[in-house]
Amino acid sequence: MAYNSLSVQGDNLTYDVRVENGQLVRAYDSEAVRENVRQRLLTVYQEWFLDLTEGLPWFTELTGRNVSLDRIKSAVARTIASTKYVEELISIDVSYDKTIRKLLIQFEYRDSFNQLIREEL
């Protein structure tokens, strides 16, 4: 499995496609699965014109005053668990910091390459 790698500047993920020496950088195996999970979680529902069913409904169903963290957690968990090459979702935690208005998603899964991956978005 190969997937386009996302760019990192320092400790910050820029969410841009990574290019080195004029060539796209590809991720393989567990790193490709990680990139796929990240990109699926960060894609807004109907954002990608090639597949309007892809993505999470962040702006229409998962944000606002009456949305519970359990609802967000459930949608994120379904997305992670249904990602190709994710064998098992081990844990997931969703929290919201009201002071800076930031949603934090932490999760752990095992992939088809038998790697345990911990991620935070």
Buried (B, 14 or more C-beta within 10 A) or exposed (E): BEBBBBBEEEEEEEEEEBEEEEEEEBBEBBBBBBBBBBBBBBBBBEBEEEEEEBBBEBEEEBEEEEEEEEEBBBBBBEBBBEBEBBBEBEEBEBEEEEEEEEBEBEBBBBBEBEBEBEBEB
